[in-house]
């Protein structure tokens, strides 16, 4: 019931956004506010903070890495494709599927459009597509390039993505990716605001008590990742050649981001889930507090794809790192009997 109400509320906010012709970032922020509202209404459902539930239970959605060609692949191209496929297996469990599509034999409209838009040279191309679950991203294309120009080393991993995963596995509530625009004054002001406000929110927000966590089976001390409120900032240069896939993935996640010459900040939680972009003057006290409250609030909506955001392409064995006792419990099978929840005294 509550899940249905929450989805309807989110759809209602989206309809209101369309009527008012607002920025996607604003509607994302409003959706986050709606999530916080329903946290209050459904607080007994799950008191585990969103960031911790996401880390323990939300499996990463998979990207599609598609090699498109119309003519037979040359020996060199075949070698490149084999190397990419080998890398995806070697770096398993990277959240990506690699496949080869001959557009001459394909009736997939998306493949046909990709080739029509980017295959004019007739040479094979490589397209990185957002996960199908990222329904709010209308154009699934995250990055496209000639197959010959594709860097295998930077496809599945990069220094920034490795660092993000490291910090999340260390128990940080969220890592804020800060992308400067190149205008020193704007960048300095936005970064200073972000630094100040994440410290404020670290002090303002509180973890639920042991009683609220209902952790009778697993004590907080038994888990090897500390439960804490902690935020950090990772600055990523738009022109860093090692981070082009990461930058493109962020900048293409909303239709107008690439056209905006302003600093941006993206909160990332769980197993690399990006909530939405804060841009320019939108990097403010209120919006940072709203995102932080959502991240650290109780996980009233445990179904991953009913929450805002999309996943990054990362090469991380999350299950191995998270092996052992967990604070959260798996969602019951849909066919299972309803679970009766105990309301903690005084709530």
LOMIDREN-15999 format. One record per residue (C-alpha): residue number from 0; residue in one letter; x, y, z. Coordinates in nm, 4 decimals, decimal comma. Example, Ala and Ser with C-alpha at 12.3 -4.5 7.8 and 13.67 -1.06 7.14 Angstrom:
<kolmars>
<0 A <1,2300 -0,4500 0,7800>>
<1 S <1,3670 -0,1060 0,7140>>
</kolmars>
This chain:
<kolmars>
<0 X <0,0000 0,0000 0,0000>>
<1 X <0,2646 0,2478 0,1050>>
<2 X <0,4851 0,1530 -0,1922>>
<3 X <0,1926 0,2210 -0,4277>>
<4 X <0,1257 0,5579 -0,2641>>
<5 X <0,4900 0,6482 -0,2944>>
<6 X <0,5069 0,5635 -0,6645>>
<7 X <0,1870 0,7587 -0,7315>>
<8 X <0,3262 1,0580 -0,5447>>
<9 X <0,6480 1,0489 -0,7447>>
<10 X <0,4504 1,0314 -1,0715>>
<11 X <0,2336 1,3206 -0,9556>>
<12 X <0,5400 1,5327 -0,8858>>
<13 X <0,6718 1,4496 -1,2337>>
<14 X <0,3429 1,5573 -1,3925>>
<15 X <0,3533 1,8850 -1,1984>>
<16 X <0,7090 1,9352 -1,3217>>
<17 X <0,6052 1,8879 -1,6818>>
<18 X <0,3269 2,1436 -1,6441>>
<19 X <0,5611 2,4006 -1,4927>>
<20 X <0,8435 2,3218 -1,7375>>
<21 X <1,0985 2,3038 -1,4580>>
<22 X <1,4534 2,1713 -1,4713>>
<23 X <1,4957 1,7929 -1,4279>>
<24 X <1,7255 1,8658 -1,1344>>
<25 X <1,4450 2,0457 -0,9546>>
<26 X <1,1987 1,7648 -1,0083>>
<27 X <1,4606 1,5188 -0,8843>>
<28 X <1,4989 1,7253 -0,5719>>
<29 X <1,1217 1,7366 -0,5281>>
<30 X <1,1054 1,3595 -0,5727>>
<31 X <1,3673 1,3251 -0,3011>>
<32 X <1,1509 1,5447 -0,0809>>
<33 X <0,8561 1,3179 -0,1537>>
<34 X <1,0694 1,0222 -0,0528>>
<35 X <1,1522 1,1948 0,2750>>
<36 X <0,7811 1,2655 0,3300>>
<37 X <0,6948 0,8992 0,2865>>
<38 X <0,9827 0,8070 0,5151>>
<39 X <0,7796 0,9729 0,7901>>
<40 X <0,4610 0,7931 0,6912>>
<41 X <0,6201 0,4503 0,6572>>
<42 X <0,8978 0,4771 0,9111>>
<43 X <0,8202 0,1427 1,0693>>
<44 X <0,8976 -0,0405 0,7446>>
<45 X <1,2767 -0,0262 0,7618>>
<46 X <1,4917 0,1866 0,9890>>
<47 X <1,8207 0,0954 0,8198>>
<48 X <1,9577 0,4160 0,6623>>
<49 X <1,9113 0,4304 0,2862>>
<50 X <2,2860 0,4398 0,2214>>
<51 X <2,3462 0,1239 0,4239>>
<52 X <2,0518 -0,0676 0,2808>>
<53 X <2,1646 0,0323 -0,0697>>
<54 X <2,5175 -0,0875 0,0004>>
<55 X <2,4083 -0,4213 0,1411>>
<56 X <2,1115 -0,5082 -0,0800>>
<57 X <2,0860 -0,3101 -0,4036>>
<58 X <2,2611 -0,5150 -0,6730>>
<59 X <2,4182 -0,3026 -0,9463>>
<60 X <2,2234 -0,2587 -1,2698>>
<61 X <2,4163 -0,3668 -1,5780>>
<62 X <2,5333 -0,1460 -1,8615>>
<63 X <2,5403 -0,2703 -2,2208>>
<64 X <2,8674 -0,2327 -2,4092>>
<65 X <2,7668 -0,2898 -2,7708>>
<66 X <3,0096 -0,3306 -3,0604>>
<67 X <2,8198 -0,2332 -3,3759>>
<68 X <2,9348 -0,3165 -3,7275>>
<69 X <2,7845 -0,3517 -4,0738>>
<70 X <3,0698 -0,5138 -4,2643>>
<71 X <3,2772 -0,8159 -4,1576>>
<72 X <3,5167 -0,7284 -3,8764>>
<73 X <3,8833 -0,7079 -3,9694>>
<74 X <4,1394 -0,9184 -3,7918>>
<75 X <4,2425 -0,6164 -3,5878>>
<76 X <3,8823 -0,5395 -3,4938>>
<77 X <3,8180 -0,9002 -3,3948>>
<78 X <4,1254 -0,8878 -3,1737>>
<79 X <4,0000 -0,5668 -3,0086>>
<80 X <3,6554 -0,7176 -2,9471>>
<81 X <3,8069 -1,0355 -2,8021>>
<82 X <4,0243 -0,8261 -2,5713>>
<83 X <3,7246 -0,6261 -2,4451>>
<84 X <3,5275 -0,9449 -2,3814>>
<85 X <3,8245 -1,0961 -2,2016>>
<86 X <3,8599 -0,7832 -1,9883>>
<87 X <3,4936 -0,7946 -1,8910>>
<88 X <3,5390 -1,1563 -1,7786>>
<89 X <3,8694 -1,0918 -1,6062>>
<90 X <3,7344 -0,7907 -1,4208>>
<91 X <3,4173 -0,9739 -1,3283>>
<92 X <3,1850 -0,8843 -1,1662>>
<93 X <3,1903 -0,5595 -1,3585>>
<94 X <2,8285 -0,4479 -1,4061>>
<95 X <2,8359 -0,4598 -1,7852>>
<96 X <2,7455 -0,6997 -2,0637>>
<97 X <2,9540 -0,6947 -2,3818>>
<98 X <2,7903 -0,7973 -2,7069>>
<99 X <2,8548 -0,7660 -3,0794>>
<100 X <2,5735 -0,6627 -3,3161>>
<101 X <2,5778 -0,6771 -3,6928>>
<102 X <2,3304 -0,4018 -3,7777>>
<103 X <2,2612 -0,5622 -4,1167>>
<104 X <2,0901 -0,8487 -3,9332>>
<105 X <1,9400 -0,6522 -3,6441>>
<106 X <1,5783 -0,5423 -3,6117>>
<107 X <1,6444 -0,3567 -3,2862>>
<108 X <1,5370 0,0092 -3,3379>>
<109 X <1,7942 0,1334 -3,0869>>
<110 X <2,0818 -0,0405 -3,2662>>
<111 X <1,9588 0,0915 -3,6000>>
<112 X <1,9435 0,4473 -3,4650>>
<113 X <2,2877 0,4252 -3,3053>>
<114 X <2,4385 0,3120 -3,6326>>
<115 X <2,2492 0,5757 -3,8299>>
<116 X <2,3669 0,8518 -3,5949>>
<117 X <2,7255 0,7409 -3,5350>>
<118 X <2,8267 0,4834 -3,7959>>
<119 X <2,8535 0,7068 -4,1019>>
<120 X <3,2174 0,6111 -4,1590>>
<121 X <3,1189 0,2478 -4,1973>>
<122 X <3,3790 0,1516 -3,9381>>
<123 X <3,2776 -0,0445 -3,6228>>
<124 X <3,1708 0,1637 -3,3235>>
<125 X <3,1470 0,0906 -2,9523>>
<126 X <2,8484 0,2237 -2,7576>>
<127 X <2,8099 0,2242 -2,3811>>
<128 X <2,4416 0,2202 -2,2832>>
<129 X <2,2931 0,3000 -1,9439>>
<130 X <2,1133 0,0105 -1,7726>>
<131 X <1,7588 -0,0498 -1,8914>>
<132 X <1,6436 0,0090 -1,5322>>
<133 X <1,7511 0,3755 -1,5562>>
<134 X <1,4069 0,4681 -1,6877>>
<135 X <1,4407 0,8417 -1,6191>>
<136 X <1,7239 0,8634 -1,8742>>
<137 X <1,5406 0,8907 -2,2054>>
<138 X <1,8484 0,8461 -2,4260>>
<139 X <2,0330 0,5355 -2,3070>>
<140 X <2,3570 0,6383 -2,4772>>
<141 X <2,6293 0,7184 -2,2228>>
<142 X <2,9249 0,7192 -2,4625>>
<143 X <3,0017 0,6239 -2,8218>>
<144 X <3,3349 0,6046 -3,0047>>
<145 X <3,5037 0,4284 -3,2947>>
<146 X <3,5997 0,0776 -3,1893>>
<147 X <3,9615 0,1521 -3,2804>>
<148 X <3,9661 0,4486 -3,0387>>
<149 X <3,8150 0,2665 -2,7432>>
<150 X <4,0449 0,2423 -2,4420>>
<151 X <3,9968 -0,0944 -2,2744>>
<152 X <4,1720 0,0260 -1,9599>>
<153 X <3,9316 0,3167 -1,9120>>
<154 X <3,6143 0,1306 -2,0083>>
<155 X <3,5616 -0,0779 -1,6970>>
<156 X <3,7665 0,1157 -1,4429>>
<157 X <3,9319 0,4483 -1,3654>>
<158 X <4,1092 0,6106 -1,0673>>
<159 X <3,8003 0,8081 -0,9626>>
<160 X <3,5634 0,5116 -0,9883>>
<161 X <3,8034 0,2967 -0,7859>>
<162 X <3,8217 0,5667 -0,5186>>
<163 X <3,4427 0,6041 -0,5043>>
<164 X <3,3995 0,2312 -0,4433>>
<165 X <3,6758 0,2329 -0,1822>>
<166 X <3,5100 0,5125 0,0157>>
<167 X <3,1631 0,3566 -0,0018>>
<168 X <3,2991 0,0223 0,1183>>
<169 X <3,4674 0,2072 0,4049>>
<170 X <3,1211 0,3068 0,5264>>
<171 X <3,0822 0,6585 0,3884>>
<172 X <2,7190 0,7576 0,3541>>
<173 X <2,7763 0,9276 0,0189>>
<174 X <3,0609 1,0463 -0,1990>>
<175 X <2,9913 1,3784 -0,3683>>
<176 X <3,1475 1,3935 -0,7145>>
<177 X <3,2334 1,7575 -0,7818>>
<178 X <3,2784 1,8510 -1,1479>>
<179 X <3,4248 2,2033 -1,1923>>
<180 X <3,3252 2,4107 -1,4942>>
<181 X <3,6618 2,5829 -1,5356>>
<182 X <3,5570 2,9267 -1,4096>>
<183 X <3,7690 2,9676 -1,0949>>
<184 X <3,5333 3,1969 -0,9049>>
<185 X <3,2218 2,9856 -0,9673>>
<186 X <3,4062 2,6623 -0,8914>>
<187 X <3,5580 2,7951 -0,5688>>
<188 X <3,2237 2,9249 -0,4427>>
<189 X <3,0370 2,6033 -0,5241>>
<190 X <3,3071 2,3822 -0,3728>>
<191 X <3,3236 2,5939 -0,0568>>
<192 X <2,9454 2,5646 -0,0167>>
<193 X <2,9556 2,1897 -0,0697>>
<194 X <3,2386 2,1445 0,1816>>
<195 X <3,0664 2,3560 0,4435>>
<196 X <2,7254 2,1959 0,4061>>
<197 X <2,8354 1,8337 0,4090>>
<198 X <3,0089 1,9044 0,7417>>
<199 X <2,6908 2,0660 0,8724>>
<200 X <2,4877 1,7642 0,7680>>
<201 X <2,7325 1,5197 0,9218>>
<202 X <2,6682 1,6908 1,2545>>
<203 X <2,2943 1,7431 1,1993>>
<204 X <2,1925 1,3949 1,0917>>
<205 X <2,1647 1,1084 1,3371>>
<206 X <2,1736 0,7332 1,3041>>
<207 X <1,8786 0,5293 1,4327>>
<208 X <1,9156 0,3699 1,7748>>
<209 X <1,9850 -0,0018 1,8176>>
<210 X <1,6210 -0,0424 1,9151>>
<211 X <1,5013 0,1273 1,5969>>
<212 X <1,7316 -0,0867 1,3854>>
<213 X <1,5659 -0,3970 1,5294>>
<214 X <1,8986 -0,5739 1,4968>>
<215 X <1,8317 -0,8645 1,7307>>
<216 X <1,9916 -1,1137 1,4934>>
<217 X <2,2970 -0,9060 1,4032>>
<218 X <2,4607 -0,6496 1,6282>>
<219 X <2,6150 -0,3385 1,4801>>
<220 X <2,9513 -0,4482 1,6199>>
<221 X <2,9318 -0,7784 1,4293>>
<222 X <2,9395 -0,6067 1,0900>>
<223 X <3,2837 -0,5256 0,9563>>
<224 X <3,1764 -0,1950 0,7940>>
<225 X <3,1165 0,0781 1,0490>>
<226 X <2,7714 0,2356 1,0481>>
<227 X <2,8320 0,6112 1,0488>>
<228 X <2,7226 0,9390 0,8954>>
<229 X <3,0085 1,0538 0,6745>>
<230 X <3,0273 1,2457 0,3480>>
<231 X <3,3255 1,3271 0,1295>>
<232 X <3,4007 1,5094 -0,1958>>
<233 X <3,5885 1,3762 -0,4969>>
<234 X <3,6751 1,6320 -0,7649>>
<235 X <3,6772 1,5038 -1,1235>>
<236 X <3,8131 1,7159 -1,4089>>
<237 X <3,5888 1,7185 -1,7161>>
<238 X <3,8950 1,6930 -1,9412>>
<239 X <4,0742 1,4106 -1,7597>>
<240 X <4,1225 1,1470 -2,0343>>
<241 X <4,1125 0,8663 -1,7758>>
<242 X <3,7670 0,9745 -1,6561>>
<243 X <3,5853 1,0399 -1,9824>>
<244 X <3,3385 0,7548 -1,9378>>
<245 X <3,2591 0,8656 -1,5834>>
<246 X <3,2178 1,2290 -1,6899>>
<247 X <3,0029 1,1353 -1,9899>>
<248 X <2,7886 0,9054 -1,7757>>
<249 X <2,7217 1,1910 -1,5347>>
<250 X <2,6737 1,4626 -1,7953>>
<251 X <2,4391 1,2609 -2,0180>>
<252 X <2,2170 1,1508 -1,7292>>
<253 X <1,9960 1,4599 -1,7817>>
<254 X <1,9182 1,6104 -2,1183>>
<255 X <2,0617 1,9578 -2,0611>>
<256 X <2,3660 1,9013 -1,8412>>
<257 X <2,6165 1,8978 -2,1278>>
<258 X <2,5065 2,2442 -2,2359>>
<259 X <2,5494 2,4023 -1,8920>>
<260 X <2,8769 2,5789 -1,8215>>
<261 X <2,8447 2,5612 -1,4434>>
<262 X <2,9957 2,3538 -1,1602>>
<263 X <2,8059 2,0385 -1,0732>>
<264 X <2,7821 1,8018 -0,7772>>
<265 X <2,6483 1,4451 -0,7831>>
<266 X <2,5814 1,2505 -0,4601>>
<267 X <2,6719 0,8798 -0,4911>>
<268 X <2,5691 0,6129 -0,2388>>
<269 X <2,5304 0,2374 -0,2007>>
<270 X <2,7058 0,0447 -0,4756>>
<271 X <2,7648 0,3500 -0,6925>>
<272 X <2,4122 0,4880 -0,7279>>
<273 X <2,3985 0,8524 -0,8421>>
<274 X <2,0932 1,0404 -0,7190>>
<275 X <2,0878 1,3478 -0,9453>>
<276 X <2,2856 1,6600 -1,0329>>
<277 X <2,3039 1,9818 -0,8364>>
<278 X <2,4135 2,2608 -1,0702>>
<279 X <2,5532 2,6099 -1,0163>>
<280 X <2,3389 2,8003 -0,7676>>
<281 X <2,1570 2,4719 -0,7081>>
<282 X <2,4562 2,3647 -0,5013>>
<283 X <2,2998 2,5266 -0,1974>>
<284 X <2,2228 2,4728 0,1691>>
<285 X <1,8709 2,3440 0,1047>>
<286 X <1,9453 2,1065 -0,1805>>
<287 X <2,2502 1,9548 -0,0114>>
<288 X <2,0481 1,9081 0,3085>>
<289 X <1,7640 1,7462 0,1127>>
<290 X <1,9952 1,4977 -0,0595>>
<291 X <2,1810 1,4236 0,2645>>
<292 X <1,8566 1,3653 0,4543>>
<293 X <1,7391 1,1215 0,1903>>
<294 X <2,0704 0,9333 0,1899>>
<295 X <2,0846 0,9035 0,5695>>
<296 X <1,7111 0,8646 0,6303>>
<297 X <1,5338 0,5357 0,7035>>
<298 X <1,4908 0,3114 0,4015>>
<299 X <1,1133 0,3096 0,3802>>
<300 X <1,1255 0,2075 0,0132>>
<301 X <1,3469 -0,0997 -0,0104>>
<302 X <1,2670 -0,1700 -0,3763>>
<303 X <1,5694 -0,0223 -0,5507>>
<304 X <1,4088 0,0954 -0,8737>>
<305 X <1,1380 0,2882 -0,6899>>
<306 X <1,4143 0,5156 -0,5624>>
<307 X <1,5676 0,7967 -0,7700>>
<308 X <1,8978 0,7649 -0,9516>>
<309 X <2,1086 0,5396 -1,1720>>
<310 X <2,4154 0,3203 -1,1197>>
<311 X <2,7725 0,3898 -1,2292>>
<312 X <2,9706 0,1347 -1,4292>>
<313 X <3,2130 -0,0098 -1,1746>>
<314 X <3,4368 -0,3129 -1,1498>>
<315 X <3,3786 -0,4186 -0,7893>>
<316 X <3,2985 -0,7513 -0,6278>>
<317 X <3,0478 -0,6058 -0,3847>>
<318 X <2,9317 -0,9432 -0,2528>>
<319 X <3,2843 -1,0456 -0,1622>>
<320 X <3,3520 -0,7186 0,0171>>
<321 X <3,0181 -0,7361 0,1981>>
<322 X <3,0370 -1,1018 0,2960>>
<323 X <2,9405 -1,1712 0,6553>>
<324 X <2,6739 -1,0326 0,8892>>
<325 X <2,4557 -0,7518 0,7559>>
<326 X <2,2321 -0,5033 0,9331>>
<327 X <1,9598 -0,5252 0,6706>>
<328 X <1,7354 -0,8116 0,5746>>
<329 X <1,6547 -0,9255 0,2244>>
<330 X <1,3179 -0,8400 0,0817>>
<331 X <1,0867 -1,1406 0,1150>>
<332 X <0,9904 -1,3366 -0,1928>>
<333 X <0,6721 -1,1998 -0,3486>>
<334 X <0,5024 -1,5330 -0,2895>>
<335 X <0,5978 -1,5407 0,0782>>
<336 X <0,3539 -1,4782 0,3615>>
<337 X <0,3355 -1,1161 0,4861>>
<338 X <0,5853 -1,0280 0,7575>>
<339 X <0,4435 -0,8581 1,0668>>
<340 X <0,6654 -0,5768 1,1872>>
<341 X <0,7000 -0,4758 1,5505>>
<342 X <0,6663 -0,1033 1,6150>>
<343 X <0,9393 0,0053 1,8610>>
<344 X <0,7992 0,1424 2,1915>>
<345 X <0,7366 0,5152 2,1958>>
<346 X <0,7072 0,5581 1,8193>>
</kolmars>
